[in-house]
Amino acid sequence: MSAAPLATKASASTAAVDQPRERTSSKYVFVTVGASASFKPLIEEVISDAFLAKLESLSFTHLNVQCGPDYEFFKAAVAARPAGKLNITGFAFKDDLFYDMDDTTPDESETAVRHPGLIITHAGSGSILDGLDTNSNLIAVPNTSLMDNHQSEIAEEMERQGFLVQGKIGSLIDAVDKAAQQTDKPHWPPPADPNAQWPGGLWEIIHALLPPDQHGYSGNGTAAVQAGPPKPHPA
């Protein structure tokens, strides 16, 4: 008579063991302001109440900010905020931003799933090219405080070609909404179009607008002047 309860307990234990674990889920936003120039308005906006609420509404779980010279400002501002759902982290500089940008790409395993995320970058040519390499949704925000810079022209042309969304300080939430709706971005890098205003694409824009000592790209987040577009990554 006592065997039946033991059998029931064993069956329940076996069912618990066989039940698959719920996978953890993540979705990243990575923000980069560049290595040298201050871009405090961008940092202020991405940690504002309204912007963080927008990220939470879109199921983002992590916000990672490369702050450049404004890192101490970022740390103090985040420390003063009440704890929220988003995991907010930041740093000043790194030689290589590849892994931070790669966090915005989808990945999946038996225990975790990482959903497609978002990169928000200043509109410097090197950072734009690094972001395009990830194939993540990309927002480029010109730093209009810089003298004799051509970030707006670069961002406008790349938005026209459909590779990114140009963001503006004061309305980044609108840019996030627009980027979230991008589902059919053209392949990067694009084929040459001899009839286009800039047949050589972004590289022609960069070389036309910037002196050789003001642009550079290494394909991994570091500055290195090249004579032409980056070589394909090895398989």
C-alpha positions as CSV (number, residue, x, y, z in Angstrom):
1,M,0.0,0.0,0.0
2,S,3.0,2.3,0.6
3,A,4.5,1.8,-2.8
4,A,2.1,4.0,-4.7
5,P,3.1,7.3,-3.0
6,L,6.8,6.5,-3.6
7,A,6.1,6.0,-7.3
8,T,4.2,9.2,-7.5
9,K,7.1,11.2,-5.9
10,A,9.6,9.6,-8.2
11,S,7.6,10.5,-11.2
12,A,7.3,14.1,-10.1
13,S,11.0,14.3,-9.5
14,T,11.8,12.9,-12.9
15,A,9.4,15.4,-14.6
16,A,11.2,18.2,-12.8
17,V,14.6,17.1,-14.0
18,D,13.4,16.7,-17.6
19,Q,11.7,20.1,-17.7
20,P,13.9,22.4,-19.8
21,R,15.2,25.6,-18.1
22,E,13.9,28.9,-19.2
23,R,16.6,30.7,-21.3
24,T,17.8,34.1,-20.2
25,S,17.0,36.9,-22.7
26,S,19.0,40.0,-23.4
27,K,18.9,43.0,-25.8
28,Y,21.7,45.6,-26.0
29,V,22.1,49.2,-26.9
30,F,25.7,50.4,-27.4
31,V,26.5,54.1,-27.5
32,T,29.8,55.5,-28.5
33,V,30.8,59.2,-28.5
34,G,34.3,58.7,-30.0
35,A,37.8,58.7,-28.5
36,S,38.7,62.4,-28.1
37,A,35.9,65.0,-28.4
38,S,33.4,65.6,-25.7
39,F,29.8,64.8,-26.6
40,K,28.0,65.4,-23.3
41,P,24.6,66.2,-24.9
42,L,24.4,62.7,-26.4
43,I,25.3,61.1,-23.0
44,E,22.7,63.3,-21.2
45,E,20.0,62.3,-23.7
46,V,20.6,58.5,-23.6
47,I,20.4,58.4,-19.8
48,S,17.4,60.7,-19.6
49,D,14.2,59.4,-18.1
50,A,12.3,59.6,-21.3
51,F,14.9,57.8,-23.4
52,L,15.4,55.0,-20.8
53,A,11.6,54.5,-20.7
54,K,11.6,54.2,-24.5
55,L,14.3,51.5,-24.3
56,E,12.4,49.6,-21.7
57,S,9.2,49.7,-23.8
58,L,11.2,48.1,-26.6
59,S,12.4,45.3,-24.3
60,F,16.0,46.4,-24.2
61,T,17.8,45.0,-21.1
62,H,21.3,46.6,-21.3
63,L,22.7,50.1,-22.1
64,N,26.5,50.3,-22.5
65,V,28.0,53.7,-23.1
66,Q,31.5,54.6,-24.3
67,C,31.8,58.1,-22.8
68,G,35.3,59.4,-23.8
69,P,36.3,62.4,-21.7
70,D,32.8,62.6,-20.2
71,Y,33.0,59.4,-18.2
72,E,33.1,61.0,-14.8
73,F,30.0,62.9,-15.7
74,F,28.3,59.7,-16.8
75,K,29.3,57.8,-13.6
76,A,27.9,60.6,-11.4
77,A,24.7,60.9,-13.3
78,V,24.0,57.2,-13.3
79,A,24.8,56.9,-9.6
80,A,22.3,59.6,-8.9
81,R,19.5,57.7,-10.7
82,P,17.1,55.3,-8.9
83,A,17.6,51.7,-9.9
84,G,15.6,50.6,-12.9
85,K,15.1,47.6,-15.1
86,L,17.9,48.5,-17.5
87,N,21.5,47.4,-16.7
88,I,23.5,50.6,-17.4
89,T,27.2,50.4,-17.7
90,G,29.9,52.6,-19.3
91,F,33.6,53.2,-19.8
92,A,35.9,56.0,-21.1
93,F,38.0,54.4,-23.8
94,K,39.0,51.1,-25.3
95,D,41.4,50.3,-28.1
96,D,38.9,48.0,-29.7
97,L,35.1,48.3,-29.6
98,F,34.4,45.1,-31.5
99,Y,33.0,43.1,-28.6
100,D,30.8,46.0,-27.4
101,M,29.3,46.4,-30.8
102,D,29.0,42.6,-31.2
103,D,26.8,42.5,-28.1
104,T,24.1,44.2,-30.3
105,T,24.0,41.2,-32.8
106,P,21.7,38.3,-32.3
107,D,22.9,35.1,-30.7
108,E,21.3,32.0,-29.3
109,S,22.3,28.9,-27.3
110,E,20.6,26.3,-25.1
111,T,20.7,28.6,-22.1
112,A,20.5,32.2,-23.5
113,V,19.1,34.2,-26.4
114,R,20.4,37.7,-27.4
115,H,18.0,39.7,-29.5
116,P,19.0,42.1,-32.3
117,G,20.0,45.4,-30.6
118,L,21.0,48.9,-31.6
119,I,24.2,51.0,-32.0
120,I,24.1,54.7,-31.4
121,T,27.3,56.5,-32.5
122,H,28.6,59.9,-33.1
123,A,28.8,60.4,-36.9
124,G,32.5,59.9,-37.3
125,S,33.4,57.9,-40.3
126,G,35.4,55.2,-38.5
127,S,32.7,54.5,-35.9
128,I,30.0,54.4,-38.7
129,L,32.0,51.8,-40.6
130,D,32.6,49.7,-37.5
131,G,28.9,49.8,-36.8
132,L,28.0,48.8,-40.4
133,D,30.2,45.8,-40.1
134,T,27.9,44.4,-37.4
135,N,24.8,44.7,-39.5
136,S,23.0,45.9,-36.4
137,N,20.5,48.8,-36.6
138,L,22.6,52.0,-36.5
139,I,21.9,55.6,-35.5
140,A,24.5,58.2,-36.3
141,V,24.3,61.5,-34.4
142,P,26.4,64.4,-35.7
143,N,28.4,66.2,-33.0
144,T,27.6,69.8,-34.2
145,S,29.9,71.3,-31.6
146,L,33.0,70.3,-33.6
147,M,34.5,72.9,-35.9
148,D,35.0,72.2,-39.6
149,N,33.5,68.7,-39.2
150,H,31.5,66.9,-41.9
151,Q,29.6,64.5,-39.7
152,S,26.2,65.8,-40.8
153,E,27.0,65.4,-44.5
154,I,28.2,61.8,-43.9
155,A,25.2,60.9,-41.8
156,E,22.8,62.5,-44.3
157,E,24.2,60.6,-47.2
158,M,24.3,57.2,-45.4
159,E,20.7,57.7,-44.3
160,R,19.7,58.5,-47.9
161,Q,21.3,55.2,-49.0
162,G,19.3,53.4,-46.3
163,F,22.3,52.2,-44.2
164,L,21.5,54.0,-41.0
165,V,19.2,56.6,-39.3
166,Q,20.5,60.0,-38.7
167,G,19.7,61.1,-35.1
168,K,19.6,64.6,-33.7
169,I,20.1,65.7,-30.1
170,G,16.7,66.4,-28.6
171,S,14.8,63.9,-30.7
172,L,16.7,60.6,-30.3
173,I,13.5,58.8,-29.3
174,D,12.2,59.4,-32.8
175,A,15.4,58.0,-34.3
176,V,15.0,54.9,-32.1
177,D,11.5,54.4,-33.4
178,K,12.6,54.8,-37.0
179,A,15.6,52.4,-36.5
180,A,13.3,49.8,-35.0
181,Q,11.3,49.8,-38.2
182,Q,14.2,49.1,-40.4
183,T,13.8,45.5,-41.7
184,D,15.2,45.7,-45.2
185,K,18.5,47.5,-45.0
186,P,20.7,47.2,-48.1
187,H,23.7,44.9,-48.0
188,W,26.9,46.4,-46.8
189,P,29.2,47.2,-48.5
190,P,27.0,48.2,-51.5
191,P,28.0,47.6,-55.1
192,A,29.4,50.7,-56.9
193,D,26.8,52.8,-58.6
194,P,28.3,55.0,-61.4
195,N,25.1,57.0,-61.6
196,A,25.0,57.9,-57.9
197,Q,26.0,61.3,-56.5
198,W,28.8,59.5,-54.7
199,P,29.6,56.4,-56.9
200,G,32.2,55.2,-54.5
201,G,29.8,55.3,-51.6
202,L,30.9,56.3,-48.1
203,W,34.6,56.1,-48.9
204,E,34.2,58.6,-51.7
205,I,32.3,60.9,-49.3
206,I,34.9,60.6,-46.6
207,H,37.8,61.3,-49.0
208,A,36.0,64.2,-50.6
209,L,35.0,65.9,-47.4
210,L,37.9,65.2,-45.1
211,P,41.7,65.7,-45.4
212,P,43.6,62.4,-45.3
213,D,44.8,63.0,-41.7
214,Q,41.2,63.4,-40.4
215,H,39.8,60.0,-41.2
216,G,40.8,56.5,-40.6
217,Y,39.4,53.0,-40.2
218,S,40.9,49.6,-39.3
219,G,37.7,47.5,-39.2
220,N,38.0,46.8,-35.5
221,G,37.3,50.1,-33.8
222,T,40.8,51.6,-33.9
223,A,42.1,54.5,-36.0
224,A,44.3,53.6,-38.9
225,V,44.5,55.4,-42.2
226,Q,43.8,53.2,-45.2
227,A,44.0,53.9,-48.9
228,G,40.6,52.4,-49.6
229,P,37.8,50.3,-48.2
230,P,38.5,47.7,-45.6
231,K,39.5,44.2,-46.8
232,P,36.9,41.4,-46.3
233,H,37.1,39.7,-43.0
234,P,38.6,36.2,-43.2
235,A,36.1,33.4,-43.1
